[in-house]
Amino acid sequence: MDLRIKYSIGAISSMEYKRRAILNELNYMSYSSGRFSLPTMYPTNINDRIRPTRLILDTILGMEVDPREGKRLLVLSKYHNVTLFNVSEVQFFHHIKRVPIPLDPKSNTISPNSVHWLWDGSVFSVCHFDSVHFWDSNTCKIIETVKLRTKVLNHIIAAKKNSTHKYVAVSGATGHVFIIDMLHGIVVMTMNNIEKSAIRTIQWHPTNEKQYVTGNDSGNIFLWDIRYQMKYVLKFQRDNSGLISSLDKAALGLRFYNCGNNIISVDYKGSIKTWDVNTGKLRPNHYASVSLSDLNTSHLHKHYQFDVTDNLKEDIAFFPSTRGMRIFDIESGEHLPSSNDVGLSLSCANYDPKNLCLYGSSNESIKSWKPQKCENNIHFEYPSQFDVY
């Protein structure tokens, strides 16, 4: 897509022009590292009174920028902490608050797995062991904790601005999906575990609050509807027989794109596939595999967090890898200009469509990218660094 092609006035709508302008920025402007920050050092054996305490850097497991204004970045770390950063400045992140996630004695060695904002930024949620904690984002205090009868692996918030319900879907190690009503703080329904296979990746439909998609360790991807709790709506399949699994390997990451009409999947080997949501059929596109970081392939409770521009027709996907941020045109499979961090292993990515900003993590550091104009093939880079105490 190239805006240098001239169009007559009135030939395209203002919305279409805006869409093409965004695509033009993402395609023809290179990403360069803008800034990064380091979390504080963390004691490895805080409850061990025999061995001396030593400090190591914390590890980032997931992140999400607030969907309303794009000014606060929520970061989840391996050693049971959740941190808020003010990312409204061009060059610097400002540390707002870092708070520990309360631990049960039987789960103090298990890392949390996912973190999400409510649509208006007033609440965020953290999933850990057998519980989902809901926090007030202003006071950074827990306002509700919902415990489940299984070990949870992931969760996603369905609540949008105009949603009738405030549902949260939580996936478990035994293949169940639990639906929590945020308004009442209780589990209101449980979806049947048809395969008893752990579900590590789950995504709610961007426009339909009744449907979501799951990917499990058996390699199968299913579309669900909360109105039919005992049976999935359809299984995504590579052939007409329906006898083989959706993927060769376990499903590690899923995202809706193209306004919810398609999904893109990533398995444990980094293989990428796209699917039609209406038919469940595999689309004929081919994509180069992504080399996943050690954290994504070895961490039991972590799904592969990548992101897409899911409000555009020709979507762009952002994949963290062992070789920096890999950027693809989903429709063509073309590998677009990537970040300058070649050789830097990244474990998660989150795209902010309001500010055209991309966030990613490399172990203990947070990095961000914005489209930077190029002149004579020179990339403008604005690095900065500071410690958070």
Stockholm file with secondary structure:
# STOCKHOLM 1.0

chainA/1-389         MDLRIKYSIGAISSMEYKRRAILNELNYMSYSSGRFSLPTMYPTNINDRIRPTRLILDTILGMEVDPREGKRLLVLSKYHNVTLFNVSEVQFFHHIKRVPIPLDPKSNTISPNSVHWLWDGSVFSVCHFDSVHFWDSNTCKIIETVKLRTKVLNHIIAAKKNSTHKYVAVSGATGHVFIIDMLHGIVVMTMNNIEKSAIRTIQWHPTNEKQYVTGNDSGNIFLWDIRYQMKYVLKFQRDNSGLISSLDKAALGLRFYNCGNNIISVDYKGSIKTWDVNTGKLRPNHYASVSLSDLNTSHLHKHYQFDVTDNLKEDIAFFPSTRGMRIFDIESGEHLPSSNDVGLSLSCANYDPKNLCLYGSSNESIKSWKPQKCENNIHFEYPSQFDVY
#=GR chainA/1-389 SS CCTTSCCCTTSSCHHHHHHHHHHHHHHHSEEEEEEEEECCEEETTTTCSSSCCCEEECCEEEEEECTTTSCEEEEEETTTEEEEEECCSSSCCEEEEEEECCCCGGGTTSCCCEEEECTTSSEEEEEETTEEEEEETTTTEEEEEEECSSCEEEEEECCCTTCSSCEEEEEETTSCEEEEETTTTEEEEEECCSSCCCEEEEEECSSCTTEEEEEETTSCEEEEETTCTTSCSEECBSSSSCCSCSSSSCEEEEEEEGGGTEEEEEETTCCEEEEETTTCBBCSCCCCCCCCCHHHHHCTTCCCBCEECTTSSSCEEEEEETTEEEEEETTTCCEECCCSCTTCCCCEEEEETTTTEEEEEETTEEEEEEEECCBTTBCCCCCCEEECC
#=GC SS_cons         CCTTSCCCTTSSCHHHHHHHHHHHHHHHSEEEEEEEEECCEEETTTTCSSSCCCEEECCEEEEEECTTTSCEEEEEETTTEEEEEECCSSSCCEEEEEEECCCCGGGTTSCCCEEEECTTSSEEEEEETTEEEEEETTTTEEEEEEECSSCEEEEEECCCTTCSSCEEEEEETTSCEEEEETTTTEEEEEECCSSCCCEEEEEECSSCTTEEEEEETTSCEEEEETTCTTSCSEECBSSSSCCSCSSSSCEEEEEEEGGGTEEEEEETTCCEEEEETTTCBBCSCCCCCCCCCHHHHHCTTCCCBCEECTTSSSCEEEEEETTEEEEEETTTCCEECCCSCTTCCCCEEEEETTTTEEEEEETTEEEEEEEECCBTTBCCCCCCEEECC
//
